Amino acid sequence: MTDFHIDYLELPTGDIAASRGFFEAVFGWHFTTYGPSYLGIDDAGLDTGIQADPAEATAAPLPIIRTSDLASAYDRVVAAGGLITRAPFDFPGGQRFHFREPGGTELAVWRAQAEAEQG
């Protein structure tokens, strides 16, 4: 695992069934269901998910950057002028936080659960 590579993209949707149907019809993608409001796309080239929960979804696609040290990444984001938009939280598979870089793009940084248990 290499730190600070984008390894996941989360797409917001207002209609998860319509989004799934569209991506299946156009690209032939397959999905893993992680509850009523989240789908993982299994074969999009880059690990990708579709978020339909309005309380969780961002306004635009969310690039997610992987790290082995979430606390250090958080400190680096803040020190460089990033604005934390969602404090670190647990989710199935790991932990992450969201931030806006000074130009306005929202991103997230995550650490896998296995890495959290090791360090």
MODELLER restraints for C-alpha pairs under 7 A, 6 or more apart:
rsr = mdl.restraints
at = mdl.atoms
rsr.add(forms.Gaussian(group=physical.xy_distance, feature=features.Distance(at['CA:3:A'], at['CA:66:A']), mean=6.00, stdev=0.5))
rsr.add(forms.Gaussian(group=physical.xy_distance, feature=features.Distance(at['CA:3:A'], at['CA:67:A']), mean=4.54, stdev=0.5))
rsr.add(forms.Gaussian(group=physical.xy_distance, feature=features.Distance(at['CA:3:A'], at['CA:68:A']), mean=6.40, stdev=0.5))
rsr.add(forms.Gaussian(group=physical.xy_distance, feature=features.Distance(at['CA:4:A'], at['CA:65:A']), mean=5.57, stdev=0.5))
rsr.add(forms.Gaussian(group=physical.xy_distance, feature=features.Distance(at['CA:4:A'], at['CA:66:A']), mean=5.47, stdev=0.5))
rsr.add(forms.Gaussian(group=physical.xy_distance, feature=features.Distance(at['CA:4:A'], at['CA:67:A']), mean=5.58, stdev=0.5))
rsr.add(forms.Gaussian(group=physical.xy_distance, feature=features.Distance(at['CA:5:A'], at['CA:65:A']), mean=5.36, stdev=0.5))
rsr.add(forms.Gaussian(group=physical.xy_distance, feature=features.Distance(at['CA:5:A'], at['CA:66:A']), mean=5.84, stdev=0.5))
rsr.add(forms.Gaussian(group=physical.xy_distance, feature=features.Distance(at['CA:6:A'], at['CA:63:A']), mean=6.47, stdev=0.5))
rsr.add(forms.Gaussian(group=physical.xy_distance, feature=features.Distance(at['CA:6:A'], at['CA:64:A']), mean=5.56, stdev=0.5))
rsr.add(forms.Gaussian(group=physical.xy_distance, feature=features.Distance(at['CA:6:A'], at['CA:65:A']), mean=4.19, stdev=0.5))
rsr.add(forms.Gaussian(group=physical.xy_distance, feature=features.Distance(at['CA:6:A'], at['CA:66:A']), mean=6.34, stdev=0.5))
rsr.add(forms.Gaussian(group=physical.xy_distance, feature=features.Distance(at['CA:7:A'], at['CA:46:A']), mean=6.63, stdev=0.5))
rsr.add(forms.Gaussian(group=physical.xy_distance, feature=features.Distance(at['CA:7:A'], at['CA:47:A']), mean=6.41, stdev=0.5))
rsr.add(forms.Gaussian(group=physical.xy_distance, feature=features.Distance(at['CA:7:A'], at['CA:64:A']), mean=6.33, stdev=0.5))
rsr.add(forms.Gaussian(group=physical.xy_distance, feature=features.Distance(at['CA:7:A'], at['CA:65:A']), mean=5.92, stdev=0.5))
rsr.add(forms.Gaussian(group=physical.xy_distance, feature=features.Distance(at['CA:7:A'], at['CA:66:A']), mean=6.35, stdev=0.5))
rsr.add(forms.Gaussian(group=physical.xy_distance, feature=features.Distance(at['CA:8:A'], at['CA:46:A']), mean=6.30, stdev=0.5))
rsr.add(forms.Gaussian(group=physical.xy_distance, feature=features.Distance(at['CA:8:A'], at['CA:47:A']), mean=4.83, stdev=0.5))
rsr.add(forms.Gaussian(group=physical.xy_distance, feature=features.Distance(at['CA:8:A'], at['CA:48:A']), mean=5.41, stdev=0.5))
rsr.add(forms.Gaussian(group=physical.xy_distance, feature=features.Distance(at['CA:8:A'], at['CA:63:A']), mean=6.19, stdev=0.5))
rsr.add(forms.Gaussian(group=physical.xy_distance, feature=features.Distance(at['CA:8:A'], at['CA:64:A']), mean=5.05, stdev=0.5))
rsr.add(forms.Gaussian(group=physical.xy_distance, feature=features.Distance(at['CA:8:A'], at['CA:65:A']), mean=6.94, stdev=0.5))
rsr.add(forms.Gaussian(group=physical.xy_distance, feature=features.Distance(at['CA:9:A'], at['CA:47:A']), mean=6.49, stdev=0.5))
rsr.add(forms.Gaussian(group=physical.xy_distance, feature=features.Distance(at['CA:9:A'], at['CA:48:A']), mean=4.69, stdev=0.5))
rsr.add(forms.Gaussian(group=physical.xy_distance, feature=features.Distance(at['CA:9:A'], at['CA:49:A']), mean=6.41, stdev=0.5))
rsr.add(forms.Gaussian(group=physical.xy_distance, feature=features.Distance(at['CA:9:A'], at['CA:61:A']), mean=6.83, stdev=0.5))
rsr.add(forms.Gaussian(group=physical.xy_distance, feature=features.Distance(at['CA:9:A'], at['CA:62:A']), mean=5.66, stdev=0.5))
rsr.add(forms.Gaussian(group=physical.xy_distance, feature=features.Distance(at['CA:9:A'], at['CA:63:A']), mean=4.69, stdev=0.5))
rsr.add(forms.Gaussian(group=physical.xy_distance, feature=features.Distance(at['CA:9:A'], at['CA:64:A']), mean=5.83, stdev=0.5))
rsr.add(forms.Gaussian(group=physical.xy_distance, feature=features.Distance(at['CA:10:A'], at['CA:48:A']), mean=5.64, stdev=0.5))
rsr.add(forms.Gaussian(group=physical.xy_distance, feature=features.Distance(at['CA:10:A'], at['CA:49:A']), mean=4.74, stdev=0.5))
rsr.add(forms.Gaussian(group=physical.xy_distance, feature=features.Distance(at['CA:10:A'], at['CA:50:A']), mean=5.72, stdev=0.5))
rsr.add(forms.Gaussian(group=physical.xy_distance, feature=features.Distance(at['CA:10:A'], at['CA:51:A']), mean=6.69, stdev=0.5))
rsr.add(forms.Gaussian(group=physical.xy_distance, feature=features.Distance(at['CA:10:A'], at['CA:61:A']), mean=5.68, stdev=0.5))
rsr.add(forms.Gaussian(group=physical.xy_distance, feature=features.Distance(at['CA:10:A'], at['CA:62:A']), mean=4.99, stdev=0.5))
rsr.add(forms.Gaussian(group=physical.xy_distance, feature=features.Distance(at['CA:10:A'], at['CA:63:A']), mean=6.53, stdev=0.5))
rsr.add(forms.Gaussian(group=physical.xy_distance, feature=features.Distance(at['CA:11:A'], at['CA:49:A']), mean=6.10, stdev=0.5))
rsr.add(forms.Gaussian(group=physical.xy_distance, feature=features.Distance(at['CA:11:A'], at['CA:50:A']), mean=4.75, stdev=0.5))
rsr.add(forms.Gaussian(group=physical.xy_distance, feature=features.Distance(at['CA:11:A'], at['CA:51:A']), mean=6.01, stdev=0.5))
rsr.add(forms.Gaussian(group=physical.xy_distance, feature=features.Distance(at['CA:11:A'], at['CA:61:A']), mean=4.65, stdev=0.5))
rsr.add(forms.Gaussian(group=physical.xy_distance, feature=features.Distance(at['CA:11:A'], at['CA:62:A']), mean=6.48, stdev=0.5))
rsr.add(forms.Gaussian(group=physical.xy_distance, feature=features.Distance(at['CA:12:A'], at['CA:50:A']), mean=5.84, stdev=0.5))
rsr.add(forms.Gaussian(group=physical.xy_distance, feature=features.Distance(at['CA:12:A'], at['CA:51:A']), mean=4.88, stdev=0.5))
rsr.add(forms.Gaussian(group=physical.xy_distance, feature=features.Distance(at['CA:12:A'], at['CA:52:A']), mean=6.05, stdev=0.5))
rsr.add(forms.Gaussian(group=physical.xy_distance, feature=features.Distance(at['CA:12:A'], at['CA:57:A']), mean=5.29, stdev=0.5))
rsr.add(forms.Gaussian(group=physical.xy_distance, feature=features.Distance(at['CA:12:A'], at['CA:58:A']), mean=6.14, stdev=0.5))
rsr.add(forms.Gaussian(group=physical.xy_distance, feature=features.Distance(at['CA:12:A'], at['CA:59:A']), mean=6.88, stdev=0.5))
rsr.add(forms.Gaussian(group=physical.xy_distance, feature=features.Distance(at['CA:12:A'], at['CA:60:A']), mean=6.58, stdev=0.5))
rsr.add(forms.Gaussian(group=physical.xy_distance, feature=features.Distance(at['CA:12:A'], at['CA:61:A']), mean=6.21, stdev=0.5))
rsr.add(forms.Gaussian(group=physical.xy_distance, feature=features.Distance(at['CA:13:A'], at['CA:19:A']), mean=6.98, stdev=0.5))
rsr.add(forms.Gaussian(group=physical.xy_distance, feature=features.Distance(at['CA:13:A'], at['CA:50:A']), mean=6.70, stdev=0.5))
rsr.add(forms.Gaussian(group=physical.xy_distance, feature=features.Distance(at['CA:13:A'], at['CA:51:A']), mean=6.07, stdev=0.5))
rsr.add(forms.Gaussian(group=physical.xy_distance, feature=features.Distance(at['CA:13:A'], at['CA:52:A']), mean=5.02, stdev=0.5))
rsr.add(forms.Gaussian(group=physical.xy_distance, feature=features.Distance(at['CA:14:A'], at['CA:52:A']), mean=5.83, stdev=0.5))
rsr.add(forms.Gaussian(group=physical.xy_distance, feature=features.Distance(at['CA:15:A'], at['CA:52:A']), mean=6.64, stdev=0.5))
rsr.add(forms.Gaussian(group=physical.xy_distance, feature=features.Distance(at['CA:16:A'], at['CA:37:A']), mean=6.96, stdev=0.5))
rsr.add(forms.Gaussian(group=physical.xy_distance, feature=features.Distance(at['CA:16:A'], at['CA:52:A']), mean=5.77, stdev=0.5))
rsr.add(forms.Gaussian(group=physical.xy_distance, feature=features.Distance(at['CA:23:A'], at['CA:29:A']), mean=6.09, stdev=0.5))
rsr.add(forms.Gaussian(group=physical.xy_distance, feature=features.Distance(at['CA:24:A'], at['CA:30:A']), mean=6.77, stdev=0.5))
rsr.add(forms.Gaussian(group=physical.xy_distance, feature=features.Distance(at['CA:29:A'], at['CA:41:A']), mean=6.74, stdev=0.5))
rsr.add(forms.Gaussian(group=physical.xy_distance, feature=features.Distance(at['CA:29:A'], at['CA:42:A']), mean=6.91, stdev=0.5))
rsr.add(forms.Gaussian(group=physical.xy_distance, feature=features.Distance(at['CA:29:A'], at['CA:43:A']), mean=5.80, stdev=0.5))
rsr.add(forms.Gaussian(group=physical.xy_distance, feature=features.Distance(at['CA:29:A'], at['CA:44:A']), mean=6.55, stdev=0.5))
rsr.add(forms.Gaussian(group=physical.xy_distance, feature=features.Distance(at['CA:30:A'], at['CA:41:A']), mean=5.99, stdev=0.5))
rsr.add(forms.Gaussian(group=physical.xy_distance, feature=features.Distance(at['CA:30:A'], at['CA:42:A']), mean=5.46, stdev=0.5))
rsr.add(forms.Gaussian(group=physical.xy_distance, feature=features.Distance(at['CA:30:A'], at['CA:43:A']), mean=6.38, stdev=0.5))
rsr.add(forms.Gaussian(group=physical.xy_distance, feature=features.Distance(at['CA:31:A'], at['CA:39:A']), mean=6.19, stdev=0.5))
rsr.add(forms.Gaussian(group=physical.xy_distance, feature=features.Distance(at['CA:31:A'], at['CA:40:A']), mean=5.46, stdev=0.5))
rsr.add(forms.Gaussian(group=physical.xy_distance, feature=features.Distance(at['CA:31:A'], at['CA:41:A']), mean=4.63, stdev=0.5))
rsr.add(forms.Gaussian(group=physical.xy_distance, feature=features.Distance(at['CA:31:A'], at['CA:42:A']), mean=5.39, stdev=0.5))
rsr.add(forms.Gaussian(group=physical.xy_distance, feature=features.Distance(at['CA:32:A'], at['CA:39:A']), mean=5.61, stdev=0.5))
rsr.add(forms.Gaussian(group=physical.xy_distance, feature=features.Distance(at['CA:32:A'], at['CA:40:A']), mean=4.95, stdev=0.5))
rsr.add(forms.Gaussian(group=physical.xy_distance, feature=features.Distance(at['CA:32:A'], at['CA:41:A']), mean=6.50, stdev=0.5))
rsr.add(forms.Gaussian(group=physical.xy_distance, feature=features.Distance(at['CA:32:A'], at['CA:42:A']), mean=6.78, stdev=0.5))
rsr.add(forms.Gaussian(group=physical.xy_distance, feature=features.Distance(at['CA:33:A'], at['CA:39:A']), mean=4.66, stdev=0.5))
rsr.add(forms.Gaussian(group=physical.xy_distance, feature=features.Distance(at['CA:33:A'], at['CA:40:A']), mean=6.37, stdev=0.5))
rsr.add(forms.Gaussian(group=physical.xy_distance, feature=features.Distance(at['CA:37:A'], at['CA:51:A']), mean=6.07, stdev=0.5))
rsr.add(forms.Gaussian(group=physical.xy_distance, feature=features.Distance(at['CA:37:A'], at['CA:52:A']), mean=4.73, stdev=0.5))
rsr.add(forms.Gaussian(group=physical.xy_distance, feature=features.Distance(at['CA:37:A'], at['CA:53:A']), mean=5.36, stdev=0.5))
rsr.add(forms.Gaussian(group=physical.xy_distance, feature=features.Distance(at['CA:38:A'], at['CA:49:A']), mean=7.00, stdev=0.5))
rsr.add(forms.Gaussian(group=physical.xy_distance, feature=features.Distance(at['CA:38:A'], at['CA:50:A']), mean=5.62, stdev=0.5))
rsr.add(forms.Gaussian(group=physical.xy_distance, feature=features.Distance(at['CA:38:A'], at['CA:51:A']), mean=4.91, stdev=0.5))
rsr.add(forms.Gaussian(group=physical.xy_distance, feature=features.Distance(at['CA:38:A'], at['CA:52:A']), mean=6.12, stdev=0.5))
rsr.add(forms.Gaussian(group=physical.xy_distance, feature=features.Distance(at['CA:39:A'], at['CA:49:A']), mean=5.51, stdev=0.5))
rsr.add(forms.Gaussian(group=physical.xy_distance, feature=features.Distance(at['CA:39:A'], at['CA:50:A']), mean=5.14, stdev=0.5))
rsr.add(forms.Gaussian(group=physical.xy_distance, feature=features.Distance(at['CA:39:A'], at['CA:51:A']), mean=6.92, stdev=0.5))
rsr.add(forms.Gaussian(group=physical.xy_distance, feature=features.Distance(at['CA:40:A'], at['CA:48:A']), mean=6.01, stdev=0.5))
rsr.add(forms.Gaussian(group=physical.xy_distance, feature=features.Distance(at['CA:40:A'], at['CA:49:A']), mean=4.26, stdev=0.5))
rsr.add(forms.Gaussian(group=physical.xy_distance, feature=features.Distance(at['CA:40:A'], at['CA:50:A']), mean=6.40, stdev=0.5))
rsr.add(forms.Gaussian(group=physical.xy_distance, feature=features.Distance(at['CA:41:A'], at['CA:47:A']), mean=6.81, stdev=0.5))
rsr.add(forms.Gaussian(group=physical.xy_distance, feature=features.Distance(at['CA:41:A'], at['CA:48:A']), mean=5.32, stdev=0.5))
rsr.add(forms.Gaussian(group=physical.xy_distance, feature=features.Distance(at['CA:41:A'], at['CA:49:A']), mean=5.56, stdev=0.5))
rsr.add(forms.Gaussian(group=physical.xy_distance, feature=features.Distance(at['CA:51:A'], at['CA:57:A']), mean=5.63, stdev=0.5))
rsr.add(forms.Gaussian(group=physical.xy_distance, feature=features.Distance(at['CA:62:A'], at['CA:106:A']), mean=6.53, stdev=0.5))
rsr.add(forms.Gaussian(group=physical.xy_distance, feature=features.Distance(at['CA:62:A'], at['CA:107:A']), mean=5.49, stdev=0.5))
rsr.add(forms.Gaussian(group=physical.xy_distance, feature=features.Distance(at['CA:63:A'], at['CA:107:A']), mean=5.25, stdev=0.5))
rsr.add(forms.Gaussian(group=physical.xy_distance, feature=features.Distance(at['CA:63:A'], at['CA:108:A']), mean=6.46, stdev=0.5))
rsr.add(forms.Gaussian(group=physical.xy_distance, feature=features.Distance(at['CA:64:A'], at['CA:107:A']), mean=5.92, stdev=0.5))
rsr.add(forms.Gaussian(group=physical.xy_distance, feature=features.Distance(at['CA:64:A'], at['CA:108:A']), mean=4.66, stdev=0.5))
rsr.add(forms.Gaussian(group=physical.xy_distance, feature=features.Distance(at['CA:64:A'], at['CA:109:A']), mean=5.51, stdev=0.5))
rsr.add(forms.Gaussian(group=physical.xy_distance, feature=features.Distance(at['CA:64:A'], at['CA:110:A']), mean=6.82, stdev=0.5))
rsr.add(forms.Gaussian(group=physical.xy_distance, feature=features.Distance(at['CA:65:A'], at['CA:108:A']), mean=6.11, stdev=0.5))
rsr.add(forms.Gaussian(group=physical.xy_distance, feature=features.Distance(at['CA:65:A'], at['CA:109:A']), mean=4.62, stdev=0.5))
rsr.add(forms.Gaussian(group=physical.xy_distance, feature=features.Distance(at['CA:65:A'], at['CA:110:A']), mean=6.14, stdev=0.5))
rsr.add(forms.Gaussian(group=physical.xy_distance, feature=features.Distance(at['CA:66:A'], at['CA:109:A']), mean=5.72, stdev=0.5))
rsr.add(forms.Gaussian(group=physical.xy_distance, feature=features.Distance(at['CA:66:A'], at['CA:110:A']), mean=4.98, stdev=0.5))
rsr.add(forms.Gaussian(group=physical.xy_distance, feature=features.Distance(at['CA:66:A'], at['CA:111:A']), mean=5.89, stdev=0.5))
rsr.add(forms.Gaussian(group=physical.xy_distance, feature=features.Distance(at['CA:67:A'], at['CA:109:A']), mean=6.86, stdev=0.5))
rsr.add(forms.Gaussian(group=physical.xy_distance, feature=features.Distance(at['CA:67:A'], at['CA:110:A']), mean=6.07, stdev=0.5))
rsr.add(forms.Gaussian(group=physical.xy_distance, feature=features.Distance(at['CA:67:A'], at['CA:111:A']), mean=5.35, stdev=0.5))
rsr.add(forms.Gaussian(group=physical.xy_distance, feature=features.Distance(at['CA:68:A'], at['CA:111:A']), mean=5.62, stdev=0.5))
rsr.add(forms.Gaussian(group=physical.xy_distance, feature=features.Distance(at['CA:68:A'], at['CA:115:A']), mean=5.99, stdev=0.5))
rsr.add(forms.Gaussian(group=physical.xy_distance, feature=features.Distance(at['CA:69:A'], at['CA:111:A']), mean=6.91, stdev=0.5))
rsr.add(forms.Gaussian(group=physical.xy_distance, feature=features.Distance(at['CA:70:A'], at['CA:110:A']), mean=6.66, stdev=0.5))
rsr.add(forms.Gaussian(group=physical.xy_distance, feature=features.Distance(at['CA:70:A'], at['CA:111:A']), mean=6.04, stdev=0.5))
rsr.add(forms.Gaussian(group=physical.xy_distance, feature=features.Distance(at['CA:81:A'], at['CA:102:A']), mean=6.43, stdev=0.5))
rsr.add(forms.Gaussian(group=physical.xy_distance, feature=features.Distance(at['CA:82:A'], at['CA:99:A']), mean=6.25, stdev=0.5))
rsr.add(forms.Gaussian(group=physical.xy_distance, feature=features.Distance(at['CA:82:A'], at['CA:100:A']), mean=5.60, stdev=0.5))
rsr.add(forms.Gaussian(group=physical.xy_distance, feature=features.Distance(at['CA:82:A'], at['CA:101:A']), mean=4.71, stdev=0.5))
rsr.add(forms.Gaussian(group=physical.xy_distance, feature=features.Distance(at['CA:82:A'], at['CA:102:A']), mean=5.94, stdev=0.5))
rsr.add(forms.Gaussian(group=physical.xy_distance, feature=features.Distance(at['CA:83:A'], at['CA:99:A']), mean=5.32, stdev=0.5))
rsr.add(forms.Gaussian(group=physical.xy_distance, feature=features.Distance(at['CA:83:A'], at['CA:100:A']), mean=5.12, stdev=0.5))
rsr.add(forms.Gaussian(group=physical.xy_distance, feature=features.Distance(at['CA:83:A'], at['CA:101:A']), mean=6.59, stdev=0.5))
rsr.add(forms.Gaussian(group=physical.xy_distance, feature=features.Distance(at['CA:84:A'], at['CA:98:A']), mean=6.01, stdev=0.5))
rsr.add(forms.Gaussian(group=physical.xy_distance, feature=features.Distance(at['CA:84:A'], at['CA:99:A']), mean=4.21, stdev=0.5))
rsr.add(forms.Gaussian(group=physical.xy_distance, feature=features.Distance(at['CA:84:A'], at['CA:100:A']), mean=6.49, stdev=0.5))
rsr.add(forms.Gaussian(group=physical.xy_distance, feature=features.Distance(at['CA:85:A'], at['CA:98:A']), mean=5.36, stdev=0.5))
rsr.add(forms.Gaussian(group=physical.xy_distance, feature=features.Distance(at['CA:85:A'], at['CA:99:A']), mean=4.86, stdev=0.5))
rsr.add(forms.Gaussian(group=physical.xy_distance, feature=features.Distance(at['CA:85:A'], at['CA:100:A']), mean=6.73, stdev=0.5))
rsr.add(forms.Gaussian(group=physical.xy_distance, feature=features.Distance(at['CA:86:A'], at['CA:97:A']), mean=5.56, stdev=0.5))
rsr.add(forms.Gaussian(group=physical.xy_distance, feature=features.Distance(at['CA:86:A'], at['CA:98:A']), mean=4.85, stdev=0.5))
rsr.add(forms.Gaussian(group=physical.xy_distance, feature=features.Distance(at['CA:86:A'], at['CA:99:A']), mean=6.72, stdev=0.5))
rsr.add(forms.Gaussian(group=physical.xy_distance, feature=features.Distance(at['CA:87:A'], at['CA:97:A']), mean=5.26, stdev=0.5))
rsr.add(forms.Gaussian(group=physical.xy_distance, feature=features.Distance(at['CA:87:A'], at['CA:98:A']), mean=6.80, stdev=0.5))
rsr.add(forms.Gaussian(group=physical.xy_distance, feature=features.Distance(at['CA:88:A'], at['CA:95:A']), mean=6.57, stdev=0.5))
rsr.add(forms.Gaussian(group=physical.xy_distance, feature=features.Distance(at['CA:88:A'], at['CA:96:A']), mean=5.21, stdev=0.5))
rsr.add(forms.Gaussian(group=physical.xy_distance, feature=features.Distance(at['CA:88:A'], at['CA:97:A']), mean=4.25, stdev=0.5))
rsr.add(forms.Gaussian(group=physical.xy_distance, feature=features.Distance(at['CA:89:A'], at['CA:95:A']), mean=5.42, stdev=0.5))
rsr.add(forms.Gaussian(group=physical.xy_distance, feature=features.Distance(at['CA:89:A'], at['CA:96:A']), mean=5.64, stdev=0.5))
rsr.add(forms.Gaussian(group=physical.xy_distance, feature=features.Distance(at['CA:89:A'], at['CA:97:A']), mean=6.40, stdev=0.5))
rsr.add(forms.Gaussian(group=physical.xy_distance, feature=features.Distance(at['CA:90:A'], at['CA:96:A']), mean=6.67, stdev=0.5))
rsr.add(forms.Gaussian(group=physical.xy_distance, feature=features.Distance(at['CA:93:A'], at['CA:112:A']), mean=5.76, stdev=0.5))
rsr.add(forms.Gaussian(group=physical.xy_distance, feature=features.Distance(at['CA:93:A'], at['CA:113:A']), mean=5.17, stdev=0.5))
rsr.add(forms.Gaussian(group=physical.xy_distance, feature=features.Distance(at['CA:94:A'], at['CA:111:A']), mean=5.59, stdev=0.5))
rsr.add(forms.Gaussian(group=physical.xy_distance, feature=features.Distance(at['CA:94:A'], at['CA:112:A']), mean=4.26, stdev=0.5))
rsr.add(forms.Gaussian(group=physical.xy_distance, feature=features.Distance(at['CA:94:A'], at['CA:113:A']), mean=3.95, stdev=0.5))
rsr.add(forms.Gaussian(group=physical.xy_distance, feature=features.Distance(at['CA:95:A'], at['CA:110:A']), mean=5.60, stdev=0.5))
rsr.add(forms.Gaussian(group=physical.xy_distance, feature=features.Distance(at['CA:95:A'], at['CA:111:A']), mean=5.46, stdev=0.5))
rsr.add(forms.Gaussian(group=physical.xy_distance, feature=features.Distance(at['CA:95:A'], at['CA:112:A']), mean=6.62, stdev=0.5))
rsr.add(forms.Gaussian(group=physical.xy_distance, feature=features.Distance(at['CA:95:A'], at['CA:113:A']), mean=6.92, stdev=0.5))
rsr.add(forms.Gaussian(group=physical.xy_distance, feature=features.Distance(at['CA:96:A'], at['CA:108:A']), mean=6.63, stdev=0.5))
rsr.add(forms.Gaussian(group=physical.xy_distance, feature=features.Distance(at['CA:96:A'], at['CA:109:A']), mean=5.42, stdev=0.5))
rsr.add(forms.Gaussian(group=physical.xy_distance, feature=features.Distance(at['CA:96:A'], at['CA:110:A']), mean=4.07, stdev=0.5))
rsr.add(forms.Gaussian(group=physical.xy_distance, feature=features.Distance(at['CA:96:A'], at['CA:111:A']), mean=6.34, stdev=0.5))
rsr.add(forms.Gaussian(group=physical.xy_distance, feature=features.Distance(at['CA:97:A'], at['CA:108:A']), mean=5.50, stdev=0.5))
rsr.add(forms.Gaussian(group=physical.xy_distance, feature=features.Distance(at['CA:97:A'], at['CA:109:A']), mean=5.68, stdev=0.5))
rsr.add(forms.Gaussian(group=physical.xy_distance, feature=features.Distance(at['CA:97:A'], at['CA:110:A']), mean=6.73, stdev=0.5))
rsr.add(forms.Gaussian(group=physical.xy_distance, feature=features.Distance(at['CA:98:A'], at['CA:106:A']), mean=6.94, stdev=0.5))
rsr.add(forms.Gaussian(group=physical.xy_distance, feature=features.Distance(at['CA:98:A'], at['CA:107:A']), mean=5.72, stdev=0.5))
rsr.add(forms.Gaussian(group=physical.xy_distance, feature=features.Distance(at['CA:98:A'], at['CA:108:A']), mean=4.15, stdev=0.5))
rsr.add(forms.Gaussian(group=physical.xy_distance, feature=features.Distance(at['CA:98:A'], at['CA:109:A']), mean=6.59, stdev=0.5))
rsr.add(forms.Gaussian(group=physical.xy_distance, feature=features.Distance(at['CA:99:A'], at['CA:106:A']), mean=5.54, stdev=0.5))
rsr.add(forms.Gaussian(group=physical.xy_distance, feature=features.Distance(at['CA:99:A'], at['CA:107:A']), mean=5.57, stdev=0.5))
rsr.add(forms.Gaussian(group=physical.xy_distance, feature=features.Distance(at['CA:99:A'], at['CA:108:A']), mean=6.06, stdev=0.5))
rsr.add(forms.Gaussian(group=physical.xy_distance, feature=features.Distance(at['CA:100:A'], at['CA:106:A']), mean=4.28, stdev=0.5))
rsr.add(forms.Gaussian(group=physical.xy_distance, feature=features.Distance(at['CA:100:A'], at['CA:107:A']), mean=6.26, stdev=0.5))
